[in-house]
Amino acid sequence: MMKNIIDLILSIGKVDRRWIFIIIGLSVLLPLFFPLGLPIRPTNATQQVYDAVDALEPNSRVLVSCEYGPSTKPEIHPMTIAILRHLFTNGHKVYITCLWPDGQFMAEAALDEIADKEFGRTYGEDYVLLGFRPGNEAVVKGLVSNIRKLYTTDARGTLVDQIPMMVNVNQVKDFDFIFSASAGYPGTIEWVQYAGDPTGVPMSTGTTSIQVNDVMPYVQSGQVKGILAGMPGAAEYEKLIASPGIGTSGMDAQSIAHLVIVLFIVFGNITYFIETRRAKKY
């Protein structure tokens, strides 16, 4: 019996690397199409974001800023989708700006999926895409002082003064909340320094995992109400709003792929030690 087990382990440890690539590929793809629903436990940082958004009064004005592109879409886009779903579910007005040029395309895709197709919201009355303006932190400063001077038209070319939900919205102080979906500079830190702190408007953020250490001091000081940390943060937020999405299936795929890789490493090492021990006998 033991000999059969050893032979099985040796056969697995010697499997052709092409089969390993295929198995790992399937372990990533299958959970994306058929989510397993593995257990997800929200962290305190994610819970803080949820609590801050959920505590907003109905019809609150929320400014969402998209600072990411295709390279960081797997981490940031799921949380943008989840935040928009939460905001529209609670009946808030959503205003979107973009500090990155690619952010406008990401925002358009998210709005098309959530605002238009899922909730059937009306553009100009329930949400507006102000779009991208160059200038990095200067754009944030411009929003703080005078939005209409920075944005004379929205991303669709409509005059801002003709958009119903822009009535009495002239600067950042006119918003009730800010959410920054950020993959780097300019992003969350600039929003804290030039908008959140000076105006007192509460804000939360979602960042790539590698950025968490840079932003966490602002979270610990209370300047930022929680943080969604990469894809895990997006999956945790989906759990809190009871709406599994890309983040949840992505974490399933990541977890299964990691498990498969670890198993191959274990079998490979066992095979190495068995063969080494046998070689010493002869």
N, C-alpha and C positions, 0 to 999 in steps of 0.2 A: 504493500500500500504506500509506504513512505517513498519507495523507489519510483512509483508512478507519479507521485506528487512532485518529486525532484525533477523527473523527466519533463513534466508539464511546465514547471518553472523555467527549465533550461530552454524549452522550445519557445516560450514567450520571450525570454531574454534574448533569443537569437533571431526574432522575427525580422523580416526584411524591412528596412527603414521606410520603404514606399508605403507599406501597410500602416506604419506608425503615422505617417503624414495623412493618410486617408482617414484613419480612426480619429485623429485629433481634429481634422476638418469636419467630420460628421458630428463630433462632440460639440463643436461650436455652432454648426448650422442647424442641427435638429432642435435644440432648445429655443432657437430664435423663431422657428416656425411653429413649434409645439411647446410652449412654455410649461415648465414643470411645477411652477409655483412653490419653489423652495422657500423655507421660512426666512422672513426678513424682520429684523428688530431695529426700529428707528433709533438713531442716536439722539442725545440731548440737543446737539447743534441743529439737526434736522427738525426736531420737535419744536424748537424755538422759532424756526422759520414758519412752520405751519401755524403755530399759535398766534404769531404776529399777523399773518395774513387773515386767519380766521376771525380775529378780533376786530377787524375793520368794520365800520358801520356800512350798511347797505348804500349802494351808489357812490362809494368812495372813488376818488380819482387816484389811479395807480400808474406811476411812471415805470415802465419796464425798458431797460436798456440792454441791447444785444451787442456784446463785444466778443464775438467768436466767429470762426469760419469752418469750412469743410474738414480741416485737419483735426479740429476738436469737437466736431459735431456729435460723435458717439457719446461723449461725456456731457456736453452742455445742452444739446438740443432736447434730450428727454426731460430735463428739469424745466426748460422753457415751456414745453408742451404741458407738463404737470401744473406749473404755476398758472398758465393761462386757463387751463381747465378749472382750477380752483377759483380763480378770479371771476370767470364768467358764470360758474355755478352759483356764486354768492352775489351775482348781479352788480359787479363793479364796472366802472368805466376805465378802459385800458388805453394808455398813451404809450407808443413805442418810439424810442430813439435808437440810433445806432452810432457808436463811436468807431466802429470798424466798417469799411465798405462791404465786406462779405456779410456783416451782420444784417444788412438790409435784406439780402436773399434768404438768410436763415429765418428772419422775422416774417417775411412774406409766406414762406412755406408753413411756418407754425400757425399763422393766422388763417391761412387757407384751410388747414386741417381742423383747427379748433373753432375759430370764430365763425367761419362760413359754413363748413360742412357739418360739424357736430352740433353747434348751438344756433346756427342761423341768425347770427347777430348782424345788425345794420351798420355799415361803415359810416363814420361821421357822427353817429348817435351813440353807439356802444363802444366803438374802438376807432383809433386812428393811427396810421403809420406815418410819423413825421419823417422818418428816414435818416440817411447818413449825411453828416456834414463834416468836412475835414477840419482838423485843428486840435485833436486830442483833448487835453484838459481844458483848453480854451473854449471848447464846445460846452463843457459842463459849466464853466463860469458864465458863458453866454446864456445858458438856460436859467441860471440863478438870477441873473440881472434882468433879462428881457427875452422871452421866448420868441416873440413876434419879430424882433429885430434879427434873430438868428434864422428863424423859419418863416419865410413869407408864404411859402407853399409847402404842402405835404409831399410824400413820396410819389403821389399820383398826379401831382401838378395842380391840385386844387388850392385856391387861395385859403390860407389859414383863417382869415376873417369870415369866410363863407362856410366854415365847418361848424355845425351846431354845438358839438361838445367842446369847442374851443372858447366858447363864451365865458368870460371871467377867468380864463386861464392865461396868465401873463408871465409867470415865473415859477420856479420850483416850489416856493412857499404855498402855491395854490394846489399842490398835490398833497394827498394824505399818506402816501407811502411810495417808496422807491425800491425796485428790485433790479439788481445788476447781474446779468448772466455773462460772466466774464472768463476769458481764457488768457488774460494777460494785460499788458499796457496798451492803451489806456483802459482802465476798467474799475474794479471795485474800490481800490485804494484812492483813486482820483475822485470817485463819487463821494467817498467818506470825507476826504480833505476839503473838497471845494463845494459840496452840496449838502450832504447830510449834517455835518458838524455846524457849518455856518448858518443853516436855515432851521435846524432842529427837526426836519422832516425825518421820521423813522425809516430805516432801510434794512433790507436783507440782501443776501447774495447767494449765488451758486457759482462755483469755480471748478477748474480742473483739479484733480487730486494733488498735483505737484504744487499748486498755489496755496493750498490750505494753510501751511505753516506761515506764509506771509500775511494772510488775512486774519488768522486766528487771534492775534493780539487785539484787533479791533472788536472781535466777537467777545472776548473775555472782558474787555473794558466797557461793553454795553453800547459801543458806537454802532455796531452792526448786530441786528437781531437774528442771530443764528447763521448757519452756513450749510449749503448743500454741497457736499464734498464729492465731486465727480459722479461717475455712474452709480456707485453705491448710494450717494445722497439722493439721486433722482429716483432710484428704486424705493428708497425709504419714504420719500414724499408720495410716491404713487400708492404705497401701502397706507399712508395716513389718510389720503383722500379716497381710498377704496376704489382705485381705478388703475389696475395693472396696465403697463404700457411697455414702451421700448426699454426703459431702464430695468424693469423687472425681468424681461426675457433676456436682456443683455447680461444681467447678473447670473441668471441660470446658465447661460452659455459659458460665461467666464468661470463659474464654479465647477461645472462638469469638465471643462477643458483642463483646469488646474488639477482636478482629481485624476484624470486620465494621465497627465504628464507625471504626476507623483507616482502613480502605479507603475508606469514604465521605468521610472528611475529606480524604484524599489526592486522590481524584477531584474533589471539590468545589473544592479549591485549584487543581488543574491546569486545571479548566474556567474558573475565574475568571481565571487568568493568560492563557489562550489567548484568551478573549473580550476581555480588556483590550487585549491586543496587536493583535487584529484591529480593535478600535474605533479605536486610534491611527492605523492605516493609512488609515482613511477619514475 
